[in-house]
Amino acid sequence: MSTDTVRAGAAEEAAERRREQRGWYFYDWACSVYSTSVLTVFLGPYLTAVAKHAADADGFVHPLGIPVRAGSFFAYAVSASVIVSIVVMPMAGAAADRTGRKKPLLAAAAYLGAAATTGMFFLDGDRYLLGGALLIVANASLAVSMVLYNSYLPQIAPPEERDAVSSRGWAFGYAAGSVVLVANLVLFTAHDSFGVSESTAVRICLASAGVWWGAFTLIPLKRLRDRHTPSGGQASAHGWRQLAATVRDMRRQPLTLSFLLAYLIYNDGIQTVISQASVYGSEELGLSQSTLITAVLLVQVLAVGGALGMGRLARTYGAKRTILGSLIAWTLTLAAGYFLPAGAPVWFFVLASGIGLVLGGSQALSRSLFSHLVPSGKEAEYFSAYEMSDRGMSWLGPLLFGLTYQLTGSYRDAIISLVVFFVIGFVLLARVPVRRAVRDAGNPVPERI
């Protein structure tokens, strides 16, 4: 075979890889809108209002005959979605790796989630049960789709490209969240000008996220390729058996498990800051709803640059060092948050800026670093464990936040208590010899990691 033929083949392979990568980015662009507009901004307050409308004289609703305070219904629905996710994710991961047919499974999960989100348009009156059911379906579908989406990363990017590719994916997601959130806020704040009620405006915002999710999922489905592997036809039936086998296999990869433990802890801190920052801003700092929504938008915009910037830093310093640096930045941001003066939106925007600059990068680089620690052929199974470690333990941070507030009566003490997640995560990650972990997983070691 001539040198020119080899070069032409390599160029064609690189072009096909870049085409897949560009398609892969667009699933972040498609689904991140759900996380931003639906979960972070609109659904919690709206579903709580619907539940309160359906409540009895004592303020309780009765799903399945169980008395539940209307104000707690949204939180319970989110918790239920986590449980469903934990049940379904290992089955999807096992099916994907056994059959090699990730794309049909990704399509099924994405369009089930998009349909459930679009169906939130019909969430009015006292239909709180419909809202809870749609939330559970959408959240669980998103979790399953992210297992499959993340598992493509080792297949579409060689080791030296993964940090940059993962960071671009996160940047695409935050960019989409920003674009749609701006449009949603225009509709919400000027709903009278558009001739719709505030309730209708919210329902349009919720449904539009589902339409966006479904429409842009067509791009990755067109460009991503399945890598078929020999398999049996009953992968889904063996999901939990496969999960047990995956856990046993991961015990033979102790350094991979060590990284997963560090990620579990510091990511719990990240997720808790995201979910509780608005509570801190409204209850402790006395900030208005418009100020909090503007802060969320600021986080989304800056997270795009933060993800790309930290991806570039990783090319120079390695993913591990860059993540460690981001954990220091998270700690300093929380410390600054403790001293924020009440009624000062400018300083809250400064805090939001700090969060945005490290949010996307710390998550993107964690994903790419983990991809190096996954044995070949087991991507979906290991990323199922990765997602489960995230979602299955995401109650620890909110629990610490709530207990600290309960004991001290201070949201400032509650927010500073979250520093412990970043400190412990930093120590555990610093102790992981990532080069040896990559070699032990049977993968080539990048020059910078």
BATORRO-358938 format. One line per field, with one value per residue (C-alpha): residue number from 1; residue in one letter; x, y, z. Coordinates in Angstrom, 2 decimals, padded with zeros to 5 digits. Layout:
BEGIN
k: (NUM_...) $
r: (a_...) $
xx: (X_...) $
yy: (Y_...) $
zz: (Z_...) $
# end
This chain:
BEGIN
k: (1_2_3_4_5_6_7_8_9_10_11_12_13_14_15_16_17_18_19_20_21_22_23_24_25_26_27_28_29_30_31_32_33_34_35_36_37_38_39_40_41_42_43_44_45_46_47_48_49_50_51_52_53_54_55_56_57_58_59_60_61_62_63_64_65_66_67_68_69_70_71_72_73_74_75_76_77_78_79_80_81_82_83_84_85_86_87_88_89_90_91_92_93_94_95_96_97_98_99_100_101_102_103_104_105_106_107_108_109_110_111_112_113_114_115_116_117_118_119_120_121_122_123_124_125_126_127_128_129_130_131_132_133_134_135_136_137_138_139_140_141_142_143_144_145_146_147_148_149_150_151_152_153_154_155_156_157_158_159_160_161_162_163_164_165_166_167_168_169_170_171_172_173_174_175_176_177_178_179_180_181_182_183_184_185_186_187_188_189_190_191_192_193_194_195_196_197_198_199_200_201_202_203_204_205_206_207_208_209_210_211_212_213_214_215_216_217_218_219_220_221_222_223_224_225_226_227_228_229_230_231_232_233_234_235_236_237_238_239_240_241_242_243_244_245_246_247_248_249_250_251_252_253_254_255_256_257_258_259_260_261_262_263_264_265_266_267_268_269_270_271_272_273_274_275_276_277_278_279_280_281_282_283_284_285_286_287_288_289_290_291_292_293_294_295_296_297_298_299_300_301_302_303_304_305_306_307_308_309_310_311_312_313_314_315_316_317_318_319_320_321_322_323_324_325_326_327_328_329_330_331_332_333_334_335_336_337_338_339_340_341_342_343_344_345_346_347_348_349_350_351_352_353_354_355_356_357_358_359_360_361_362_363_364_365_366_367_368_369_370_371_372_373_374_375_376_377_378_379_380_381_382_383_384_385_386_387_388_389_390_391_392_393_394_395_396_397_398_399_400_401_402_403_404_405_406_407_408_409_410_411_412_413_414_415_416_417_418_419_420_421_422_423_424_425_426_427_428_429_430_431_432_433_434_435_436_437_438_439_440_441_442_443_444_445_446_447_448_449) $
r: (m_s_t_d_t_v_r_a_g_a_a_e_e_a_a_e_r_r_r_e_q_r_g_w_y_f_y_d_w_a_c_s_v_y_s_t_s_v_l_t_v_f_l_g_p_y_l_t_a_v_a_k_h_a_a_d_a_d_g_f_v_h_p_l_g_i_p_v_r_a_g_s_f_f_a_y_a_v_s_a_s_v_i_v_s_i_v_v_m_p_m_a_g_a_a_a_d_r_t_g_r_k_k_p_l_l_a_a_a_a_y_l_g_a_a_a_t_t_g_m_f_f_l_d_g_d_r_y_l_l_g_g_a_l_l_i_v_a_n_a_s_l_a_v_s_m_v_l_y_n_s_y_l_p_q_i_a_p_p_e_e_r_d_a_v_s_s_r_g_w_a_f_g_y_a_a_g_s_v_v_l_v_a_n_l_v_l_f_t_a_h_d_s_f_g_v_s_e_s_t_a_v_r_i_c_l_a_s_a_g_v_w_w_g_a_f_t_l_i_p_l_k_r_l_r_d_r_h_t_p_s_g_g_q_a_s_a_h_g_w_r_q_l_a_a_t_v_r_d_m_r_r_q_p_l_t_l_s_f_l_l_a_y_l_i_y_n_d_g_i_q_t_v_i_s_q_a_s_v_y_g_s_e_e_l_g_l_s_q_s_t_l_i_t_a_v_l_l_v_q_v_l_a_v_g_g_a_l_g_m_g_r_l_a_r_t_y_g_a_k_r_t_i_l_g_s_l_i_a_w_t_l_t_l_a_a_g_y_f_l_p_a_g_a_p_v_w_f_f_v_l_a_s_g_i_g_l_v_l_g_g_s_q_a_l_s_r_s_l_f_s_h_l_v_p_s_g_k_e_a_e_y_f_s_a_y_e_m_s_d_r_g_m_s_w_l_g_p_l_l_f_g_l_t_y_q_l_t_g_s_y_r_d_a_i_i_s_l_v_v_f_f_v_i_g_f_v_l_l_a_r_v_p_v_r_r_a_v_r_d_a_g_n_p_v_p_e_r_i) $
xx: (000.00_001.49_002.19_-000.33_-003.03_-002.29_-002.40_-005.66_-007.18_-006.02_-007.41_-010.74_-010.89_-010.10_-012.80_-015.38_-014.34_-014.76_-018.18_-019.25_-017.86_-019.86_-022.98_-022.21_-021.97_-025.53_-027.04_-025.76_-027.28_-030.57_-031.09_-029.43_-032.37_-034.49_-032.06_-031.88_-035.38_-037.45_-035.61_-033.63_-036.09_-039.73_-041.01_-040.32_-042.30_-045.04_-045.64_-045.66_-048.34_-050.40_-050.09_-051.15_-054.17_-055.14_-054.42_-057.02_-057.75_-054.69_-052.34_-051.95_-052.32_-052.87_-051.01_-051.83_-053.69_-050.50_-050.76_-048.00_-047.50_-048.07_-044.82_-042.87_-044.43_-041.83_-038.92_-040.52_-041.11_-037.45_-036.43_-038.74_-037.16_-033.72_-034.95_-036.43_-033.18_-031.11_-033.36_-033.31_-029.75_-027.90_-030.31_-029.74_-025.97_-025.86_-028.10_-025.92_-022.64_-024.02_-025.71_-023.61_-026.88_-026.53_-028.22_-031.71_-031.59_-030.45_-033.31_-035.88_-034.71_-034.40_-037.81_-039.57_-038.06_-038.84_-042.45_-042.91_-041.48_-043.67_-046.65_-046.05_-048.03_-051.14_-050.06_-052.71_-055.50_-054.99_-053.14_-050.26_-050.19_-049.72_-046.87_-045.21_-045.53_-044.13_-041.24_-040.34_-040.44_-038.45_-035.76_-035.31_-035.19_-032.54_-030.44_-030.59_-029.81_-026.78_-025.37_-025.53_-024.36_-021.34_-020.35_-019.74_-016.88_-014.12_-015.25_-015.33_-012.26_-008.72_-007.12_-005.39_-008.67_-011.09_-010.65_-011.32_-014.22_-015.90_-015.46_-016.99_-019.98_-020.59_-020.11_-022.73_-025.14_-024.67_-024.94_-028.27_-029.52_-028.66_-030.36_-033.62_-033.65_-033.42_-036.39_-038.33_-037.68_-038.84_-042.11_-042.52_-041.86_-043.86_-046.63_-049.33_-047.83_-048.11_-051.74_-051.22_-051.53_-048.53_-049.56_-049.83_-046.44_-044.86_-046.49_-045.23_-041.72_-041.89_-043.20_-040.73_-037.87_-039.33_-039.75_-036.15_-034.88_-036.62_-035.77_-032.03_-031.67_-032.05_-028.51_-026.59_-028.86_-027.90_-024.17_-023.24_-022.41_-023.11_-020.17_-021.69_-020.34_-021.13_-023.94_-026.97_-030.42_-031.54_-029.25_-031.96_-033.16_-029.69_-029.27_-028.93_-026.85_-024.59_-024.41_-023.24_-020.65_-019.58_-019.11_-017.03_-015.01_-014.47_-013.11_-010.31_-009.78_-009.29_-007.84_-010.91_-013.04_-010.90_-011.52_-015.24_-015.38_-013.63_-015.99_-019.02_-018.08_-017.04_-019.80_-022.36_-021.07_-021.37_-024.94_-025.97_-024.55_-026.49_-029.77_-029.51_-027.97_-031.38_-032.67_-029.65_-030.18_-033.88_-034.03_-030.70_-029.88_-033.45_-033.02_-035.93_-036.98_-035.87_-032.42_-032.14_-033.22_-030.72_-028.03_-028.94_-028.61_-025.23_-024.04_-025.13_-023.33_-020.07_-020.11_-019.62_-016.35_-015.39_-015.77_-013.74_-011.11_-010.58_-010.36_-007.43_-005.82_-006.09_-004.04_-001.21_-001.51_-003.51_-007.12_-006.33_-004.46_-007.07_-009.89_-007.94_-007.57_-011.31_-012.04_-009.90_-011.91_-015.19_-013.97_-013.00_-016.33_-018.29_-016.13_-016.88_-020.58_-020.61_-019.69_-022.06_-024.08_-027.87_-029.79_-026.76_-027.49_-024.19_-022.17_-024.52_-023.83_-020.10_-020.65_-022.67_-019.80_-017.37_-019.67_-020.16_-016.44_-015.69_-019.00_-018.81_-015.08_-015.03_-017.86_-016.53_-012.99_-014.28_-016.17_-013.19_-010.79_-013.11_-013.30_-009.57_-010.16_-012.81_-011.72_-012.47_-015.84_-017.37_-018.06_-021.83_-021.65_-018.97_-020.71_-023.89_-022.01_-020.67_-024.20_-025.52_-022.77_-023.88_-027.63_-027.66_-025.74_-027.03_-029.04_-026.01_-025.30_-028.89_-029.17_-026.10_-027.36_-030.78_-029.42_-027.00_-029.81_-032.05_-029.38_-028.09_-030.98_-028.46_-028.28_-024.77_-023.66_-025.51_-023.74_-020.28_-020.85_-020.65_-016.93_-016.37_-017.35_-014.73_-011.98_-012.54_-012.95_-009.68_-007.77_-009.15_-008.53_-005.01_-004.19_-005.25_-002.23_-004.13_-001.36_-001.18_-004.98_-005.12_-002.50_-004.32_-007.51_-005.60_-005.71_-002.94_-001.70_-002.04_000.92_-001.04_-003.51) $
yy: (000.00_003.33_006.19_008.39_005.76_005.53_009.29_009.51_006.83_008.61_011.93_010.31_008.68_012.00_013.78_011.13_011.41_015.18_014.76_012.42_014.76_017.68_015.54_014.44_018.04_018.65_016.25_018.55_021.40_019.49_018.26_020.93_023.25_020.90_021.18_024.97_026.19_023.35_022.14_025.19_027.99_027.22_023.79_023.85_027.02_026.25_022.63_023.72_026.31_023.68_021.32_024.08_024.76_021.09_020.91_020.44_022.93_021.76_022.28_018.58_016.70_012.94_011.13_007.40_008.22_009.41_012.83_015.11_018.81_020.61_022.53_019.25_017.58_018.81_017.62_014.20_013.92_014.69_012.05_009.50_010.27_009.51_006.13_005.30_006.41_004.13_001.18_001.84_003.08_-000.23_-002.02_000.56_000.47_-003.33_-003.40_-000.85_-002.67_-006.14_-005.21_-002.27_-000.52_002.66_004.91_003.33_003.32_006.95_007.84_006.05_007.74_011.18_011.18_009.76_012.59_015.20_014.00_014.12_017.65_018.83_017.33_019.77_022.27_020.53_021.03_023.48_023.70_021.08_018.48_018.08_014.28_014.75_017.14_014.70_011.82_013.86_015.07_011.50_010.29_013.24_013.10_009.33_009.56_012.28_010.14_007.12_009.20_010.75_007.30_006.43_009.85_009.91_006.37_007.56_009.81_007.14_005.92_009.23_010.92_009.54_010.13_013.36_014.95_013.96_016.92_019.36_017.36_016.91_020.62_021.63_019.41_021.12_024.53_023.68_022.72_025.92_028.00_026.37_026.89_030.58_031.08_029.42_030.97_034.45_033.67_032.19_035.21_037.58_035.65_035.33_038.96_040.39_037.81_040.49_041.92_038.51_038.15_035.19_034.76_034.20_030.56_029.99_031.63_029.23_026.23_027.41_027.75_024.22_022.69_024.58_022.84_019.48_020.57_021.86_018.61_016.45_018.61_018.88_015.21_014.47_015.76_013.31_010.47_011.20_011.53_009.07_005.48_002.26_-000.04_-003.49_-006.11_-009.83_-010.19_-012.04_-010.67_-010.37_-007.65_-005.67_-008.66_-009.01_-005.33_-005.79_-008.95_-006.94_-004.10_-006.56_-007.85_-004.27_-003.56_-006.73_-005.72_-002.23_-003.80_-005.10_-001.46_000.11_003.33_003.83_003.32_005.82_008.47_007.65_008.17_011.54_012.59_011.42_013.69_016.89_016.64_016.33_019.65_021.16_019.95_021.22_024.69_024.84_023.74_025.79_029.04_030.49_029.57_031.30_034.35_034.72_033.72_034.96_037.84_039.00_039.13_039.31_036.53_038.58_038.99_035.24_034.39_036.89_035.24_031.82_033.27_034.77_031.37_029.78_032.34_032.27_028.47_028.33_030.26_028.48_025.04_025.98_027.83_024.96_022.59_024.67_024.68_020.89_020.68_022.47_021.25_018.04_017.32_016.24_019.41_021.58_019.87_020.27_023.97_024.24_022.66_025.34_027.95_026.38_026.55_030.22_031.02_029.49_031.35_034.60_033.70_033.42_037.11_038.48_041.46_041.18_043.19_043.65_042.04_043.20_041.05_038.11_038.49_038.41_035.15_033.77_034.71_032.71_029.69_029.96_030.11_026.81_024.95_023.67_022.96_020.94_018.73_018.39_017.47_014.99_013.22_013.14_012.01_009.17_008.07_007.26_004.95_002.80_-000.55_-000.79_-002.34_-001.46_002.22_002.25_000.02_002.13_005.38_003.92_003.55_007.11_008.50_006.39_007.63_011.15_010.69_007.98_010.08_013.53_013.70_014.08_017.72_018.93_016.90_018.60_022.00_021.37_019.99_022.88_025.38_023.44_023.45_027.01_028.90_030.48_029.97_031.43_028.53_026.15_027.40_027.36_023.80_022.63_023.42_019.99_018.29_020.21_019.73_015.97_015.61_017.52_015.27_012.06_013.14_014.34_010.83_009.09_008.28_008.83_007.69_004.32_004.18_004.65_001.91_-000.44_000.05_-001.07_002.31_004.43_007.19_010.72_013.04_015.36_013.98) $
zz: (000.00_-001.06_001.35_-000.51_-000.04_003.68_004.03_002.11_004.31_007.46_006.21_005.37_008.81_010.52_008.49_009.45_013.10_013.07_011.45_014.25_016.86_015.48_015.53_019.09_020.29_019.18_021.69_024.46_022.44_022.27_025.83_027.96_027.37_029.48_032.40_032.16_031.34_032.80_035.91_036.94_036.19_035.49_036.53_040.28_041.11_038.57_039.61_043.25_042.42_040.62_043.59_046.00_043.81_044.15_047.89_050.58_053.35_055.29_052.33_051.46_048.19_048.17_045.37_045.59_048.82_050.55_052.26_050.93_051.59_048.30_048.73_048.91_045.88_043.37_045.52_045.96_042.22_041.54_044.10_042.45_039.08_040.56_041.76_038.34_036.69_038.90_037.97_034.21_033.53_034.06_031.73_029.01_029.49_029.34_026.25_024.47_025.11_024.40_021.14_019.97_019.05_021.05_018.53_018.62_022.42_022.45_020.09_022.26_025.46_023.87_022.21_025.26_027.33_024.67_024.40_028.18_028.28_025.41_027.24_030.10_028.04_029.37_032.99_034.19_036.71_039.41_037.28_039.67_039.21_035.46_036.17_038.55_036.10_033.19_035.35_036.35_032.74_031.40_034.11_033.82_030.02_030.22_032.56_030.26_027.18_028.90_029.69_026.00_024.85_027.16_026.17_022.59_023.73_023.81_020.38_018.53_020.04_020.46_023.87_022.92_021.71_024.47_026.80_023.97_022.52_025.92_026.71_023.37_024.09_027.44_025.78_023.15_025.93_027.89_024.71_023.85_027.39_027.15_023.78_024.79_028.26_026.73_024.47_027.39_029.58_026.86_026.58_030.34_031.25_028.30_028.18_028.13_024.97_023.34_024.45_026.79_030.53_032.78_033.27_029.52_028.99_031.47_029.79_026.39_027.84_029.25_026.02_023.84_025.64_024.61_020.99_020.95_022.51_019.92_016.90_017.49_018.48_014.75_014.14_016.38_015.27_011.67_012.24_015.00_013.99_015.83_016.48_016.40_018.76_019.08_021.56_022.74_022.11_025.75_027.00_028.73_030.68_032.15_033.05_036.79_036.38_034.08_036.60_039.25_036.80_036.05_039.76_040.12_037.10_038.51_041.69_039.47_038.46_041.91_040.53_038.34_041.43_043.33_040.69_040.69_044.47_044.21_041.41_043.39_046.27_044.53_041.92_044.71_045.95_042.47_041.99_045.43_044.79_041.51_043.09_046.31_045.07_044.24_047.72_049.25_047.06_047.81_051.48_052.84_050.49_049.79_046.01_043.56_041.18_038.16_039.71_040.30_036.74_035.35_037.46_036.00_032.51_033.42_034.65_031.35_029.20_031.16_031.40_027.61_027.80_031.02_029.47_026.39_028.42_030.85_027.88_026.61_030.06_030.12_026.91_028.74_032.32_031.97_032.93_036.48_037.43_035.77_037.68_040.92_040.15_039.54_042.93_044.58_042.65_043.83_047.44_047.13_045.45_048.34_050.86_049.03_048.97_052.75_053.03_050.36_051.67_051.58_049.00_046.72_043.33_041.84_044.22_043.61_039.89_040.67_042.55_039.62_037.31_039.42_039.33_035.56_034.82_036.59_036.21_032.64_032.66_035.86_034.59_031.03_032.10_034.67_031.88_029.54_032.29_033.26_029.61_029.75_032.72_030.99_029.48_025.76_024.95_028.32_027.74_028.26_031.35_033.02_032.11_033.56_036.85_036.35_035.96_038.84_041.15_040.27_040.57_043.20_045.72_044.81_048.02_050.32_049.54_049.90_053.12_054.61_053.42_055.00_058.26_058.66_058.18_060.57_063.29_062.85_061.25_058.86_055.10_055.25_057.45_055.12_051.98_053.57_054.82_051.19_051.15_052.69_049.40_047.43_050.03_050.34_046.57_046.02_048.43_046.93_043.33_044.11_045.38_042.13_039.88_036.66_034.29_036.02_036.10_032.31_031.77_034.14_032.10_028.98_027.26_025.70_028.02_026.56_026.70_028.98_031.49) $
# end
